[in-house]
Structures are given as structure tokens and as C-alpha cells.
Amino acid sequence: AYAGAGPAPDDSAFRRSARWAAGHHAARWAAPRHPETMTRRSTPIPQGLTLIELLVSITVLGILASVAMPLVQVSVTRTRELELRRSLRTVREGIDLFKAEYDKARVNARDARADFKKRLSVDRTGYPRTLDELVETKILRRFPRDPMTPEGKWITQSYSDNPDSSLSDGKDVWDIRSASKAIGLDGTRYDTW
């Protein structure tokens, strides 16, 4: 009951007043929040992805993977090509060093190595007879594999061979090349490097 002076205030007008709004909001936010007094939301919180969201995500991942796979394949091929170039350079430098050491032993130089003096022969060109001879004479620590072929074998070319021929007489090792006939990223065949 209203006990004030004047006419009784309209309840709806009181609720629209600033005094009621300030008190109502202050009471609403100042009230302690306990799990027992909290009410559940009328709309549930989504717990996972919908089927459409899942399909869109899988499609986007598939597109990204299809773009990335060729880049990965090119990167792997480029790495193998670098390894091939490095191996060819190492072996060819080893063959040249073997020839220089053999020539020192042939002319009986003071700094000629003893293991090369033992290898002197009139029927030798000065190049190693086999690739293993590079390791035996400690020109190379180990012999690299051909990275372009699964078995890792090289094609050897003798000093007396025709450079354009793929056949070798096997007398010595003047040069090596890859046994792979595949085409490199630069458009040339690996066996011509």
C-alpha cells in the first residue's frame, strides 16, 4: 500500500524510472553467483562440428595437400640431384688425384706415395682399374652411391672408350656417370651429367 502524499505512483512508470533501473541492475550484478541459483540457458552450447563444417574443413585440407605434394616431390628430386652432383664431383676429383699420384710415382718423384709405386705397370694408363682402388689407396674414405638408382651402382668409362658409347672395355676408370636414364629438373638425362 502506498502511504505517500499525492496520488499513488503507477507501477509501470516506477519501473521505467532511472532509480529503479539503477537499483535493479546493481542488484542483478551484485548478487552472488552460485551454481544452485544459476539458471540454464535456453539455447544449448554447440559441442562439436556439424557435418557441413566437417566436409568444408576436409575439402580445404585436401586442396592444400594437393597443392603441397608437387612442391614436396620437386624438393625431394632437387635434393637427390644435388647429392648426385656432389657424388660425381667427389669421385671425379678422386680419379684426378689418383692419376696425379700415379704420375708422380711413374716419374719417381720424391713425394710419390709408396702404395702407388707398387701399382706401377707398363700397361696402365694411370687411372684406377676399379672404383674400389680409390678407397684402397685412401684417395676416398668411402665410395658414394648413385642416389638416382636403387642399387646405387655407377656406369664407368675407360680412358680408351669412345665418349659417345655406353659400352666400356673395363681396363680402367677414367670417368663415371649415373646409371639412371631419368630426366632431371633441368631437362637433361642423369646419365649425361
Legacy VTK file of the C-alpha trace (Angstrom):
# vtk DataFile Version 3.0
C-alpha trace
ASCII
DATASET POLYDATA
POINTS 193 float
0.000 0.000 0.000
1.071 3.480 -0.815
1.401 5.889 2.159
2.935 8.890 0.473
1.481 12.304 -0.361
-0.308 12.722 -3.635
-1.660 10.172 -5.982
-0.282 6.601 -5.965
2.560 6.085 -8.451
1.909 3.916 -11.448
3.936 0.705 -11.119
4.995 0.742 -14.790
6.173 4.341 -14.527
8.257 3.400 -11.494
9.914 0.542 -13.390
10.859 2.916 -16.205
12.431 5.386 -13.794
16.177 5.736 -13.510
16.096 4.980 -9.794
14.515 1.558 -10.374
16.850 0.753 -13.268
19.938 1.657 -11.241
18.806 -0.401 -8.297
17.689 -3.350 -10.429
20.941 -3.571 -12.409
23.065 -3.111 -9.328
21.173 -5.862 -7.532
21.358 -8.142 -10.549
25.142 -7.900 -10.927
25.952 -7.712 -7.254
24.086 -10.906 -6.453
26.381 -13.840 -5.749
26.508 -16.434 -8.485
26.249 -19.913 -7.159
25.659 -22.982 -9.293
22.433 -23.656 -7.398
20.991 -20.218 -8.185
22.121 -20.023 -11.808
19.595 -20.941 -14.403
20.327 -22.916 -17.572
20.480 -21.149 -20.875
17.554 -21.740 -23.101
19.789 -22.473 -26.127
22.361 -25.257 -25.821
26.051 -24.550 -26.461
27.243 -26.455 -29.545
29.515 -29.336 -28.542
31.156 -30.163 -31.915
31.215 -29.577 -35.641
28.273 -30.013 -37.908
28.535 -32.306 -40.896
28.788 -29.381 -43.294
31.593 -27.756 -41.272
33.450 -31.064 -41.232
33.071 -31.536 -45.003
34.246 -27.983 -45.697
37.281 -28.489 -43.447
38.207 -31.765 -45.150
37.813 -30.173 -48.586
40.070 -27.250 -47.672
42.703 -29.630 -46.255
42.521 -31.744 -49.420
43.071 -28.716 -51.623
46.047 -27.598 -49.535
47.556 -31.102 -49.646
47.116 -31.338 -53.421
48.989 -28.045 -53.809
51.770 -29.034 -51.394
52.512 -32.538 -52.751
54.111 -31.441 -56.058
56.273 -28.972 -54.141
57.452 -31.727 -51.823
58.215 -34.033 -54.760
60.240 -31.323 -56.510
62.118 -30.642 -53.286
62.976 -34.336 -52.865
64.118 -34.583 -56.502
66.221 -31.440 -56.164
67.886 -32.871 -53.045
68.708 -36.126 -54.835
70.089 -34.174 -57.806
72.326 -32.144 -55.502
73.552 -35.379 -53.942
74.255 -36.780 -57.430
76.239 -33.686 -58.445
78.197 -33.789 -55.181
78.956 -37.503 -55.573
80.043 -37.097 -59.190
82.322 -34.208 -58.254
83.838 -36.156 -55.347
84.560 -39.258 -57.416
85.878 -37.311 -60.404
88.203 -35.294 -58.182
89.323 -38.583 -56.617
90.059 -40.066 -60.053
92.077 -36.964 -60.983
94.011 -37.141 -57.703
94.695 -40.847 -58.276
96.073 -40.034 -61.745
98.288 -37.253 -60.322
99.663 -39.566 -57.605
100.258 -42.350 -60.131
102.116 -39.956 -62.440
104.317 -38.857 -59.516
105.194 -42.498 -58.883
105.823 -43.073 -62.614
108.413 -40.284 -62.799
109.850 -41.456 -59.463
109.206 -38.159 -57.686
110.438 -37.778 -54.112
106.939 -37.099 -52.772
105.417 -40.139 -54.537
103.466 -42.415 -52.234
104.733 -45.965 -51.720
101.404 -47.639 -52.453
101.409 -46.007 -55.890
104.972 -47.152 -56.596
103.736 -50.728 -56.046
100.991 -50.218 -58.624
103.283 -49.141 -61.466
102.832 -51.139 -64.642
103.577 -50.562 -68.325
100.046 -51.478 -69.395
98.366 -48.941 -67.056
97.128 -45.520 -68.090
97.495 -44.125 -64.597
93.786 -44.199 -63.829
92.377 -46.601 -61.220
91.460 -50.062 -62.518
88.337 -50.198 -60.355
86.425 -47.749 -58.241
87.429 -49.697 -55.132
91.045 -48.773 -55.815
90.207 -45.184 -54.854
89.326 -46.372 -51.354
92.227 -48.847 -51.143
94.733 -46.052 -51.857
92.939 -43.741 -49.410
92.091 -41.212 -52.077
88.449 -41.504 -50.903
87.343 -42.575 -47.438
84.289 -44.287 -48.795
82.755 -44.603 -52.183
79.445 -42.743 -52.637
76.392 -44.476 -54.063
74.462 -43.336 -57.108
71.430 -41.629 -55.494
69.303 -41.977 -58.636
69.286 -45.772 -58.799
68.000 -48.161 -56.130
71.106 -50.362 -56.261
73.469 -47.344 -56.167
75.773 -48.579 -58.965
77.644 -46.283 -61.342
78.475 -46.693 -65.030
82.224 -46.468 -65.556
84.021 -45.265 -68.659
87.555 -46.292 -69.542
90.245 -43.947 -70.881
90.301 -45.847 -74.179
86.499 -45.900 -74.596
84.549 -43.898 -77.131
82.983 -40.999 -75.148
79.670 -41.365 -77.009
79.395 -45.104 -76.374
77.665 -46.671 -73.392
79.990 -49.707 -73.544
83.293 -49.871 -71.692
86.310 -52.124 -72.147
86.819 -52.098 -68.363
90.584 -51.503 -68.468
90.421 -48.603 -66.043
88.087 -45.935 -64.667
88.511 -42.602 -66.432
85.035 -41.250 -65.668
81.741 -42.277 -64.073
78.123 -41.406 -64.672
74.763 -42.287 -63.227
73.023 -45.459 -64.359
69.662 -43.684 -64.295
68.020 -42.811 -67.615
65.505 -40.477 -65.934
65.197 -36.814 -66.865
66.342 -34.195 -64.361
64.637 -30.958 -63.412
66.827 -29.130 -65.934
65.576 -31.359 -68.788
68.747 -33.454 -69.252
69.183 -37.150 -68.554
71.079 -38.096 -65.410
73.391 -40.445 -67.299
74.763 -37.463 -69.287
75.857 -35.453 -66.242
LINES 1 194
193 0 1 2 3 4 5 6 7 8 9 10 11 12 13 14 15 16 17 18 19 20 21 22 23 24 25 26 27 28 29 30 31 32 33 34 35 36 37 38 39 40 41 42 43 44 45 46 47 48 49 50 51 52 53 54 55 56 57 58 59 60 61 62 63 64 65 66 67 68 69 70 71 72 73 74 75 76 77 78 79 80 81 82 83 84 85 86 87 88 89 90 91 92 93 94 95 96 97 98 99 100 101 102 103 104 105 106 107 108 109 110 111 112 113 114 115 116 117 118 119 120 121 122 123 124 125 126 127 128 129 130 131 132 133 134 135 136 137 138 139 140 141 142 143 144 145 146 147 148 149 150 151 152 153 154 155 156 157 158 159 160 161 162 163 164 165 166 167 168 169 170 171 172 173 174 175 176 177 178 179 180 181 182 183 184 185 186 187 188 189 190 191 192
